[in-house]
């Protein structure tokens, strides 16, 4: 899930700063900080790729000054060798996983050139996808070069064709199959991997944010050693506590840049957290899996005053796990802890019988069919739920239920609670399909998830329904961008 941590730089209170990456569509590209960034296109020498066909592509551009970074991301169906100003920088042959490399040391003041030699390995589908994002040392001078029809192409390499001095007269314009996402290649991730070794986070320069904001990459989580980070919170000192989905907790102390950012593993016998919250001088952890004493709500504290968490206490055992197990924990405006779980998690034992959500039932007039793939068959109401408890985890109130698999919750400025529930993707097109949707989680609400074909439609009068249907999607973290 989460692969990177970003740092938002503030120029004044609640305002940050970002210069959009510039691009011009002529053969020579000049930095224009305010221009929109182009989407790279899949290109080839013609619309009719031939088996074992080769193609050579060139693109010249202008650059002045020292570059802070120049990230080249490239993919070719099937093989590529890339040059910058005549210097070989990349060999790659896995189009599903683009290669990525920083080529800033190969740039020169004035005219530059990217030259890429490609080969198609025996099929009728061939294409090249490239994006070069350059950021100046002042962070203001930026440009992005992407594959499109302006690239020049020839069938075979000739002497000196990789150099900027080469005269490409007689080369033709590349054929474009369409923008990133077009068939048969689909939505290839531009974050890159390939020759760069460990997969890296998306370059900050490739993240689109509103005017007035700037994004800076502080840390790219190494998946092979630190896993997949799926939850995050701030401690009392402004540091970030993060959790690997199936591993330990980590603490990130943000620096002024990536080099000064400190990442350390916490010496704490707990992890696999899909919910993290710092409140009441404690770290609350919702474990989803086998860490500590298994799935449940925990509290971690510093008991000896040395500034390090040293005590792990189970507040409530939760029966459930996996992708549809217990998820997030948030602090509500009422000073209570709010916990959300997916539909493979039973309600917390010992909750108040006078809770707002009670007396649920299957409530189906007609027989139902179970899921065709067996998913959640026999999982009965109430489905996914939201509950709240006090700081000690003693008193539990069952607030609302009937979700499929919402991952996170958040409160708006008025203290109202919302979540984002997931669809069942292979139900698409059936009468009982329910899209990924935003739900307004009000007291005693029933959202009507039932296994198989028994899901309640929004028009049922006793179903709370959706605020808005999103369509195809998956559960994710949410936050209100207010305050």
C-alpha positions in Angstrom: 0.0 0.0 0.0 1.9 3.1 1.2 5.3 3.4 -0.4 6.4 6.9 0.4 6.3 9.7 2.9 6.0 13.3 1.7 6.8 16.6 3.4 4.6 19.6 2.7 6.6 22.9 3.0 4.7 25.8 4.3 5.3 29.4 3.2 2.8 30.8 5.6 0.1 29.5 7.9 -1.8 26.6 6.3 -0.4 27.5 2.9 2.3 25.6 1.0 4.1 26.3 -2.2 4.4 24.3 -5.4 5.5 25.3 -8.9 3.8 23.2 -11.6 6.2 21.4 -13.9 6.6 23.1 -17.3 6.6 21.7 -20.8 6.5 23.0 -24.4 5.6 20.8 -27.3 8.3 21.9 -29.8 11.4 19.8 -30.6 13.4 22.0 -28.3 11.8 22.2 -24.8 12.5 25.1 -22.6 11.7 25.3 -18.8 8.3 27.0 -18.2 7.4 26.5 -14.5 3.7 27.4 -14.8 2.9 25.1 -17.8 0.9 21.8 -17.2 2.8 18.5 -17.3 2.1 16.2 -20.3 1.0 12.6 -20.0 3.5 10.4 -21.8 2.3 8.5 -24.9 3.2 5.1 -26.2 5.0 5.7 -29.5 6.6 3.6 -32.3 7.9 4.1 -35.8 4.5 3.2 -37.4 1.0 2.0 -36.4 1.9 -1.5 -37.7 4.7 -2.9 -35.6 6.5 -5.9 -37.1 8.0 -8.9 -35.3 11.7 -8.4 -34.4 11.5 -4.8 -35.7 14.0 -2.2 -34.4 13.5 1.6 -34.0 15.7 4.5 -33.0 14.1 7.6 -31.3 15.5 11.0 -30.6 14.3 14.1 -28.6 16.3 17.3 -28.2 15.6 19.8 -25.4 17.2 22.9 -23.8 18.3 23.2 -20.2 20.3 25.8 -18.4 21.9 25.7 -14.9 22.5 23.0 -12.3 19.9 20.3 -12.0 18.8 19.1 -8.5 17.4 15.9 -10.2 16.7 14.6 -13.7 14.6 11.4 -13.3 14.3 9.4 -16.5 11.6 6.7 -16.5 11.4 4.5 -19.5 9.6 1.3 -20.7 9.7 -0.5 -24.0 7.7 -3.4 -25.4 10.2 -5.2 -25.6 13.8 -3.9 -25.2 15.5 -0.5 -24.9 18.9 1.1 -24.6 18.8 4.7 -23.6 21.5 7.5 -24.1 21.6 11.0 -22.8 24.0 13.3 -24.8 25.7 10.2 -26.2 26.3 8.5 -22.8 24.6 5.1 -22.3 22.4 5.3 -19.1 20.0 2.4 -19.3 19.3 -1.1 -20.6 15.9 -2.5 -19.9 13.5 -5.1 -21.2 10.4 -5.3 -18.8 7.8 -2.9 -20.1 5.4 -3.8 -17.2 7.9 -2.3 -14.8 9.5 0.9 -16.2 13.2 1.5 -15.4 14.2 4.7 -13.5 17.5 6.5 -13.2 18.7 10.0 -12.3 20.6 11.4 -15.3 21.4 14.9 -13.9 25.2 14.5 -14.2 24.8 13.9 -18.0 23.0 17.2 -18.7 24.8 20.2 -20.1 23.9 23.9 -20.5 22.1 24.5 -23.8 21.0 21.7 -26.2 20.6 18.1 -24.9 19.3 15.0 -26.4 17.6 11.7 -25.3 18.3 8.9 -27.8 16.7 5.5 -27.3 17.3 2.3 -29.4 14.4 -0.1 -29.2 13.6 -3.7 -30.4 10.3 -5.6 -30.6 10.7 -9.3 -29.7 8.5 -11.2 -32.1 5.0 -9.8 -31.6 2.7 -7.3 -33.4 2.6 -5.0 -30.4 5.5 -2.6 -29.9 5.8 0.7 -28.1 8.1 3.1 -26.2 7.1 5.2 -23.1 9.4 7.8 -21.7 9.2 10.7 -19.2 12.1 12.8 -18.1 11.4 15.2 -15.2 14.1 17.8 -14.5 14.2 20.1 -11.4 16.7 22.9 -11.1 18.8 23.5 -7.9 16.5 26.4 -7.0 13.4 24.1 -7.3 11.8 26.7 -9.6 13.3 25.8 -12.9 11.5 22.7 -14.0 10.6 20.9 -17.2 9.2 17.5 -18.2 9.9 15.7 -21.6 7.5 12.9 -22.5 7.1 10.7 -25.5 4.7 12.0 -28.1 4.5 12.6 -31.9 7.3 15.2 -31.7 9.9 12.5 -31.2 12.0 11.7 -34.3 12.4 8.1 -35.4 14.4 6.0 -37.8 14.5 2.3 -38.5 18.2 1.8 -37.9 21.0 3.4 -36.0 23.6 5.4 -37.9 27.0 6.8 -36.8 26.7 9.5 -34.1 22.9 9.4 -33.9 23.0 9.5 -30.0 24.8 12.8 -29.9 23.2 16.3 -29.8 25.2 17.4 -32.9 23.6 14.7 -35.1 21.5 16.1 -38.0 18.2 14.2 -37.9 17.0 15.5 -41.2 15.2 12.8 -43.0 14.0 11.1 -39.8 10.2 11.0 -39.5 7.8 11.8 -36.7 6.9 9.0 -34.3 3.5 7.4 -34.4 1.5 7.7 -31.2 -0.9 4.9 -30.0 -2.3 7.2 -27.3 -1.6 8.3 -23.8 -0.4 6.2 -20.8 -3.2 3.7 -20.1 -4.1 2.9 -23.7 -4.4 -0.8 -24.7 -2.7 -3.1 -24.9 -0.3 -1.8 -22.2 -2.8 -0.4 -19.7 -1.9 1.7 -16.6 1.8 1.1 -16.3 3.1 2.6 -13.0 5.7 5.4 -13.8 7.4 5.2 -10.4 9.9 2.9 -12.0 12.1 0.0 -10.9 14.1 -2.0 -13.4 17.8 -1.1 -13.4 17.2 1.1 -10.3 17.0 -2.1 -8.1 14.6 -1.6 -5.2 11.3 -0.1 -6.5 11.2 3.6 -5.7 8.4 6.0 -4.7 6.9 8.3 -7.3 9.1 11.3 -7.9 7.8 14.4 -6.1 8.1 16.3 -9.3 5.6 14.0 -10.9 2.9 14.5 -8.2 0.2 17.0 -9.3 -1.0 19.3 -6.5 -3.0 22.5 -6.4 -1.3 25.9 -7.0 0.4 27.1 -3.8 1.7 23.7 -2.7 5.0 21.9 -3.0 5.7 18.2 -2.5 9.1 16.8 -1.4 10.0 13.1 -1.2 11.6 12.4 2.2 11.7 8.6 2.2 11.0 5.8 -0.2 10.2 2.6 1.8 12.4 -0.3 0.8 9.8 -3.1 0.4 12.3 -5.9 0.6 13.4 -4.9 4.1 10.6 -2.8 5.6 7.5 -4.2 3.8 4.4 -2.2 2.9 3.5 0.7 5.2 -0.3 1.0 5.6 -0.9 3.3 8.6 0.6 6.5 10.0 0.2 8.9 12.8 2.0 11.8 14.4 3.4 11.5 17.9 3.6 14.4 20.5 7.0 15.5 19.1 5.8 15.7 15.5 7.5 12.5 14.4 5.7 10.0 12.3 4.9 6.5 13.6 4.3 4.1 10.7 3.5 0.4 10.4 4.4 -2.4 8.0 1.2 -4.3 7.1 2.7 -7.5 8.4 5.8 -6.3 10.2 7.0 -3.9 12.9 6.5 -0.2 13.7 8.9 2.5 12.4 9.5 6.1 13.6 10.3 8.8 11.0 11.8 12.1 12.1 11.4 14.4 9.2 14.4 16.5 8.3 14.9 19.5 6.0 15.4 17.0 3.1 15.7 13.3 2.4 19.3 13.1 3.6 18.5 14.5 7.0 15.3 12.5 7.5 15.8 9.7 10.2 14.0 6.4 10.0 14.3 3.9 12.9 12.5 0.7 13.8 10.8 0.9 17.2 11.9 -1.7 19.8 8.4 -2.6 20.6 6.7 -6.0 20.6 3.9 -5.0 18.3 3.2 -4.3 14.6 0.9 -5.4 11.7 -1.1 -2.2 12.5 -3.8 -1.0 10.2 -4.7 1.7 12.7 -2.4 4.1 14.6 -3.3 7.0 16.8 -1.4 9.2 19.2 -3.7 10.4 22.0 -3.7 10.8 25.8 0.2 10.5 25.8 -0.2 7.0 24.3 0.1 5.3 21.0 -3.1 3.3 20.2 -2.5 0.5 17.8 -5.2 -1.6 16.0 -3.4 -4.9 15.2 -4.8 -6.8 12.2 -3.0 -10.2 12.3 -0.7 -12.1 14.6 1.5 -9.4 16.2 1.5 -9.0 20.0 -1.5 -11.0 21.2 -3.3 -10.9 17.8 -6.0 -8.7 16.4 -7.2 -6.0 18.8 -6.9 -2.5 20.1 -3.7 -1.9 22.1 -2.2 1.0 24.0 1.6 1.6 24.1 3.1 3.9 26.7 6.4 5.2 28.1 6.3 4.0 31.7 9.8 5.0 32.8 10.0 8.6 31.3 13.0 8.0 29.0 11.1 9.1 26.0 10.7 5.7 24.5 7.6 3.5 24.3 8.2 0.4 26.4 4.8 -1.0 27.5 2.2 -2.8 25.3 -1.3 -3.3 26.8 -4.2 -5.1 25.1 -7.3 -3.1 25.6 -9.8 -5.2 23.6 -9.4 -8.4 21.7 -11.1 -8.3 18.3 -12.1 -11.4 16.4 -11.2 -10.9 12.8 -8.2 -10.5 10.5 -6.9 -10.3 6.9 -7.9 -7.6 4.4 -11.4 -7.4 5.9 -10.3 -7.3 9.6 -10.0 -4.5 12.1 -8.7 -1.2 10.6 -8.4 2.4 11.7 -8.7 4.2 15.0 -9.4 7.9 15.2 -9.9 10.4 18.1 -13.4 11.9 17.9 -14.4 15.5 18.8 -16.1 13.9 21.8 -12.8 12.8 23.2 -13.5 9.1 22.5 -11.6 6.5 20.4 -13.5 5.5 17.2 -12.6 2.1 15.6 -13.7 0.7 12.3 -13.5 -2.9 11.0 -14.3 -4.8 7.8 -17.0 -7.5 7.4 -14.8 -10.4 8.5 -14.6 -8.9 12.0 -17.1 -9.8 14.7 -18.5 -7.0 16.9 -16.4 -6.3 20.0 -17.4 -8.4 23.0 -19.0 -6.7 25.9 -20.4 -3.7 24.1 -23.3 -1.8 25.7 -26.5 -3.6 24.8 -28.2 -0.2 24.7 -25.9 0.9 21.8 -27.4 2.8 18.9 -26.9 -0.1 16.5 -28.7 -3.2 17.8 -31.4 -5.8 16.8 -29.9 -6.4 13.4 -31.0 -9.3 11.2 -30.6 -10.6 7.7 -34.0 -9.1 6.7 -34.3 -10.8 3.3 -37.7 -11.6 1.9 -36.3 -13.7 -1.0 -33.7 -16.4 -1.1 -30.2 -15.3 -2.0 -27.3 -16.8 -3.9 -23.9 -16.8 -2.3 -20.9 -15.2 -3.9 -19.8 -17.1 -7.1 -16.2 -17.2 -5.9 -17.1 -18.1 -2.3 -16.1 -14.7 -0.8 -17.7 -13.9 2.6 -20.2 -16.8 2.2 -21.8 -17.4 5.6 -20.6 -14.1 7.0 -23.8 -12.8 8.5 -25.0 -9.3 9.6 -24.0 -6.9 10.9 -21.0 -6.8 8.5 -18.4 -4.1 8.8 -18.9 -1.8 11.8 -17.9 1.4 13.6 -17.6 1.5 17.4 -16.3 3.9 20.0 -14.6 3.5 23.3 -13.0 5.5 26.1 -9.2 6.1 26.5 -8.8 2.9 28.6 -10.8 0.7 26.2 -13.3 -0.3 28.9 -16.7 0.9 27.7 -17.7 0.1 24.1 -20.6 1.5 22.2 -21.7 -0.1 18.9 -22.4 2.9 16.7 -23.4 1.7 13.2 -22.8 -1.2 10.8 -23.6 -2.8 7.5 -20.4 -2.0 5.6 -18.4 -4.3 3.4 -14.8 -3.3 4.0 -14.2 0.4 4.9 -10.6 1.0 5.9 -10.6 4.5 7.5 -12.8 7.2 9.0 -12.7 10.9 9.6 -14.7 13.7 11.1 -15.6 17.0 9.3 -15.6 20.5 10.7 -19.0 19.9 12.2 -18.0 16.7 14.0 -19.9 14.4 11.5 -18.3 11.1 10.7 -17.7 9.7 7.2 -16.1 6.6 5.7 -15.3 5.1 2.3 -16.6 1.6 1.6 -15.4 -0.9 -1.0 -17.2 -2.6 -3.8 -17.1 -6.3 -4.8 -15.3 -5.9 -8.2 -16.6 -9.1 -9.8 -20.2 -8.1 -9.0 -19.9 -5.3 -11.6 -22.9 -5.4 -13.9 -25.2 -7.4 -11.6 -28.3 -6.1 -10.0 -26.8 -6.5 -6.5 -23.5 -4.6 -7.3 -22.8 -1.8 -4.9 -20.1 0.7 -6.1 -17.3 2.0 -3.9 -19.0 4.8 -2.1 -18.7 7.5 0.5 -20.9 6.9 3.5 -22.2 9.4 6.1 -21.8 7.3 9.3 -24.6 8.5 11.6 -25.8 6.9 14.9 -27.7 3.6 14.5 -27.3 3.6 10.7 -27.6 0.3 8.8 -25.8 0.3 5.5 -27.1 -3.1 4.4 -24.1 -5.2 3.5 -25.2 -8.9 3.3 -23.2 -11.7 1.7 -23.9 -12.8 -1.9 -26.9 -11.4 -3.7 -28.4 -10.2 -0.4 -27.0 -6.7 -0.3 -29.5 -4.0 0.3 -29.9 -1.4 -2.5 -29.7 2.3 -1.6 -33.4 2.7 -2.2 -34.4 0.5 0.7 -36.0 2.9 3.2 -34.1 1.4 6.2 -30.7 1.6 4.4 -28.6 4.7 5.1 -27.2 4.4 1.5 -24.4 6.4 0.0 -23.4 10.0 0.0 -21.9 9.5 -3.5 -21.1 6.4 -5.5 -17.5 6.4 -6.8 -17.6 3.4 -9.1 -14.9 0.8 -9.2 -12.4 1.1 -6.4 -10.9 -0.2 -3.2 -10.8 0.8 0.5 -8.3 3.5 1.3 -7.2 6.0 3.9 -9.3 9.3 4.1 -8.9 12.7 5.7 -10.8 16.0 5.6 -8.5 18.7 4.3 -9.8 21.3 6.7 -8.2 23.0 9.7 
